[in-house]
């Protein structure tokens, strides 16, 4: 038993050197990696939140634009059934084409980069 204690005491300096030179250095590297990872995750979450807000805003604008367009087309369809002359029908058709082109060019339905 005494011999074993002496042998263990001989290895204590090695143990201390391993802890200070290897374990503590590696431990600090791991802590630094964790901090970098947490910062990265935080920025990704912020970007995702911003992107979600922007998407929801664009979606609301698009839905409103679509409702307006459908309402305008319904009104023109109703006006077309009550039109009494060909020139009036041509005018309604021109209005419908213009509103369709305007709707297709609207900001809400353009390719936007989120």
LINZI-V790137 format. One record per helix or strand. SS is the DSSP state (2 for helix, 1 for strand). FROM is the first residue (numbers start at 1). TO is the last residue. Records with the same first field share a line. If there is no record, write none. Layout:
SS->FROM-TO + FROM-TO
//
This chain:
2->2-82 + 86-105 + 107-109
//
